[in-house]
Amino acid sequence: MDFIIWVFTNIGMGFVNLFYVILHPSAWLDWSDKTALGHFIYYGASKEFFFVIFDIFVVISVVGAFYRKFLWAIVRGFEAFANTVGRFFAWASLFMVMQQIMIVFLQRIFKVAEISISPFGYAFTRDLSWYGEELKFYNAMIVCLAASYTFVQGGHVRVDLFYAGMRHRAKKVVDMFGSLFFVIPFMTIIWMFGWFFMWRHLVTPKVNVTKTLSQMDRLSPHLKWNVETIGFSPNGFDGYFLFKILLISFAGMMFIQGLTFFWRSMLEFIEGEASARKYLQLDELNDETAEAAAAAH
């Protein structure tokens, strides 16, 4: 009984907190005020934030069940966002290949030890090993920022034992169940722990998931930026804090895509088989590429 009261209390407070952050943006966005920064760090992975998202999800789901055009617009918008981000950062694979070729030629043939770039009159000089380790960052961008795009395109590996033989509405029930009990919970866990993992490498004193709001308030006056710039090797890539940001970006985008997939499945369940893959923008191969792909398989 106490748990039920706790849940409904937090659901109600979710609406209160949502309107508060909308009406008082400086309380969490004005990072010149260290208290605001401390609150941003604390609430970014708190139960209060979770219930704000939960309330928004419930409202959109209920309204969308009656006004399906509204929910289809949200689904199309989020899917377009995932597609746009994924297609953009997929180009990192090209830069990764080109940079690797450049490193091999400069190091093995021309015996160059470092590369200096001068954008806007600022000299940026790094050892070749720095550029070599930076390739990991390109790979991380592809994995983290194109994951939701791959989800939209149906490109993730899927073990299918019974799904293909199910009827349309049974498939949609499975999809909704998978979104609610697999994708969203796991992305929530990654976000909650990844959030503090990221901030531990951006500010000092160190923050962690066990901090209470009162402890964070006492810590806030002492917060200062201390961005991690330590590499794995003396002259290697020193921007490893970026990987922590990518982890959070991955969790956030996949969480949104989990919600989007639930809403799409719900709409396709309500509207029937004729709505399957409705408005879904898939990347299509041209005839020659499709024939080559078919021959390869």
C-alpha positions in Angstrom: 0.0 0.0 0.0 2.8 2.4 0.9 4.5 1.7 -2.5 1.2 2.5 -4.4 0.9 5.8 -2.4 4.6 6.6 -3.2 4.0 5.9 -7.0 0.9 8.1 -7.3 2.5 10.8 -5.2 5.4 10.9 -7.5 3.2 10.8 -10.6 1.3 13.9 -9.2 4.6 15.6 -8.3 5.8 14.9 -11.9 3.3 17.4 -13.3 4.3 20.0 -10.6 8.0 19.6 -11.4 7.3 19.8 -15.1 5.6 23.2 -14.8 8.2 24.4 -12.4 11.1 23.8 -14.7 9.2 25.4 -17.6 8.3 28.5 -15.6 11.7 28.8 -13.8 14.4 27.9 -16.4 17.1 29.9 -14.6 16.8 27.5 -11.6 18.5 24.8 -13.7 20.0 26.4 -16.8 21.9 29.4 -15.3 25.2 27.6 -14.8 26.9 30.8 -13.6 25.0 30.0 -10.4 26.7 26.9 -9.0 23.5 26.0 -7.2 21.7 25.8 -10.5 24.5 23.6 -11.9 24.3 21.3 -8.9 20.5 21.0 -9.3 20.9 20.3 -13.0 23.4 17.5 -12.2 21.2 16.0 -9.5 17.9 16.1 -11.2 19.3 14.9 -14.6 19.2 11.3 -13.3 16.7 11.5 -10.5 13.3 9.9 -9.8 11.8 13.3 -10.1 13.0 13.5 -13.7 11.9 10.0 -14.4 8.3 10.7 -13.3 8.2 13.9 -15.4 9.1 11.8 -18.4 6.6 9.2 -17.3 3.8 11.8 -17.0 4.6 13.2 -20.5 4.5 9.7 -21.9 1.2 8.8 -20.4 -0.4 12.1 -21.5 0.8 11.7 -25.1 -0.3 8.1 -25.2 -3.8 8.8 -23.9 -4.3 11.9 -26.1 -2.8 10.0 -29.1 -5.1 7.1 -28.7 -8.1 9.5 -29.5 -6.3 11.9 -31.8 -4.1 9.7 -33.9 -3.0 12.4 -36.3 -1.3 14.1 -33.3 0.5 10.9 -32.3 1.5 10.1 -35.9 3.0 13.6 -36.1 5.1 12.9 -33.0 6.2 9.5 -34.3 7.2 10.9 -37.7 9.1 13.7 -36.0 11.1 11.5 -33.7 11.8 9.0 -36.5 12.9 11.8 -38.8 15.2 13.1 -36.1 16.8 9.6 -35.6 17.2 9.2 -39.4 18.8 12.7 -39.8 21.2 12.3 -36.9 22.1 8.7 -38.0 22.7 9.6 -41.6 24.8 12.6 -40.7 27.1 10.7 -38.3 27.4 7.7 -40.6 29.8 9.9 -42.6 32.2 9.5 -39.7 33.0 6.1 -41.2 34.4 7.8 -44.3 36.5 10.2 -42.2 37.7 7.3 -40.2 39.0 5.4 -43.4 40.5 8.6 -44.9 42.3 9.5 -41.7 43.7 6.0 -41.3 45.0 6.1 -44.8 46.6 9.5 -44.1 48.2 8.2 -41.0 49.7 5.2 -42.8 51.1 7.4 -45.6 52.6 10.1 -43.3 54.1 7.7 -40.8 55.4 4.9 -43.0 56.3 6.7 -46.2 57.0 10.3 -45.3 58.2 9.6 -41.7 56.1 12.5 -40.3 55.8 12.5 -36.5 53.0 15.1 -36.0 50.4 17.1 -37.9 49.7 20.8 -37.4 46.4 22.4 -38.5 45.8 26.1 -38.3 42.0 26.9 -38.4 41.2 30.6 -38.0 44.9 31.3 -37.1 45.0 28.9 -34.2 47.7 26.3 -34.4 46.5 22.8 -33.5 49.4 20.4 -33.3 49.2 16.8 -32.3 51.3 13.7 -32.6 50.3 11.1 -35.1 49.4 8.7 -32.3 46.8 11.3 -31.2 45.1 11.0 -34.6 45.4 7.2 -34.5 43.6 7.0 -31.2 41.0 9.5 -32.4 39.7 6.8 -34.8 38.1 5.2 -31.7 36.0 8.4 -31.3 34.8 8.2 -34.9 33.8 4.6 -34.3 32.0 5.5 -31.1 30.0 8.3 -32.9 28.8 5.8 -35.4 27.8 3.3 -32.8 26.1 5.7 -30.4 24.5 8.2 -32.6 23.4 5.9 -35.4 21.9 3.2 -33.1 18.4 4.8 -33.1 18.6 5.3 -36.9 19.4 1.6 -37.3 16.5 0.9 -35.0 14.1 2.9 -37.3 15.6 1.1 -40.4 15.1 -2.3 -38.8 18.8 -3.0 -39.0 19.4 -4.5 -35.6 20.0 -8.2 -35.2 16.7 -9.9 -34.2 16.3 -13.6 -33.1 12.9 -14.6 -34.6 11.5 -17.9 -33.5 7.7 -17.1 -33.4 7.3 -13.5 -34.4 7.2 -14.0 -38.2 4.3 -16.4 -37.9 2.1 -14.1 -35.7 -0.8 -12.1 -36.9 -0.5 -8.4 -37.2 -2.0 -7.3 -33.9 -0.1 -10.1 -32.0 3.1 -8.7 -33.4 2.2 -5.2 -32.3 1.5 -6.4 -28.7 5.0 -8.1 -28.7 6.5 -4.8 -30.0 4.8 -2.7 -27.3 5.8 -5.2 -24.6 9.4 -5.2 -25.9 9.6 -1.4 -25.9 8.1 -1.0 -22.3 9.9 -3.9 -20.6 13.2 -4.2 -22.5 14.3 -1.1 -24.4 13.1 1.7 -22.1 14.2 0.1 -18.8 17.6 -0.8 -20.0 18.1 2.7 -21.5 16.9 4.2 -18.2 19.6 2.3 -16.3 22.3 3.3 -18.8 21.2 6.9 -18.5 21.0 7.0 -14.7 24.5 5.6 -14.2 26.1 7.1 -17.3 24.9 10.6 -16.3 26.9 10.7 -13.1 29.8 8.8 -14.8 29.9 11.7 -17.3 29.8 14.5 -14.7 32.5 12.9 -12.6 34.8 13.6 -15.5 33.6 17.2 -16.1 33.5 18.8 -12.6 35.1 18.6 -9.2 34.4 17.6 -6.5 33.3 14.3 -7.8 29.5 13.5 -7.9 27.8 10.2 -7.8 24.4 8.5 -7.9 24.2 8.2 -4.1 24.2 12.0 -3.5 21.0 13.3 -2.0 19.6 16.8 -2.9 20.7 18.2 0.4 24.2 16.8 -0.1 24.3 18.2 -3.6 23.3 21.7 -2.2 26.2 21.6 0.2 28.5 20.5 -2.5 27.3 23.0 -5.2 29.3 26.1 -3.9 32.5 24.1 -4.4 31.8 22.9 -7.9 34.2 23.9 -10.7 34.8 22.8 -14.2 37.6 20.2 -14.5 37.2 18.5 -17.9 39.1 15.2 -18.2 42.0 15.5 -20.7 44.0 12.4 -19.8 44.8 10.0 -22.6 45.8 6.3 -22.5 49.3 7.2 -23.8 51.5 10.2 -23.4 50.8 11.7 -26.8 47.5 9.9 -27.4 43.9 11.2 -27.8 43.0 13.2 -24.7 39.3 13.9 -25.3 38.0 10.8 -23.6 35.3 12.8 -21.8 33.6 12.9 -25.2 33.0 9.2 -24.9 31.0 9.8 -21.7 28.9 12.4 -23.5 28.3 9.9 -26.4 27.2 7.3 -23.9 24.5 9.6 -22.6 23.5 10.6 -26.1 23.1 6.9 -27.0 20.9 6.2 -24.0 18.8 9.3 -24.6 18.2 8.8 -28.3 17.5 5.1 -27.8 15.1 5.9 -25.0 13.2 8.3 -27.2 13.2 5.7 -30.0 11.8 3.1 -27.5 8.9 5.4 -26.8 8.5 6.2 -30.5 8.4 2.4 -31.3 5.8 1.9 -28.6 3.6 4.6 -30.1 4.0 3.4 -33.6 3.1 -0.2 -32.5 0.1 1.1 -30.6 -1.1 3.1 -33.6 -0.6 0.2 -36.0 -2.5 -2.1 -33.5 -5.4 0.3 -33.4 -5.6 1.0 -37.1 -5.0 -2.6 -38.2 -2.8 -4.2 -40.8 -3.3 -1.5 -43.4 -1.3 0.9 -41.3 1.8 -1.4 -41.1 5.0 0.6 -41.7 2.9 3.7 -42.3 4.9 6.9 -42.8 8.1 4.9 -42.2 11.0 6.4 -44.1 13.4 3.6 -45.0 16.6 4.0 -46.9 16.0 2.2 -50.2 18.7 0.8 -52.5 18.7 1.6 -56.2 18.2 -1.2 -58.6 21.9 -1.9 -59.2 22.8 -1.8 -55.5 19.9 -4.0 -54.6 20.9 -6.6 -57.2 24.5 -6.5 -56.0 23.3 -7.0 -52.4 21.0 -9.8 -53.4 23.9 -11.5 -55.3 26.2 -11.2 -52.2 23.6 -13.0 -50.1 
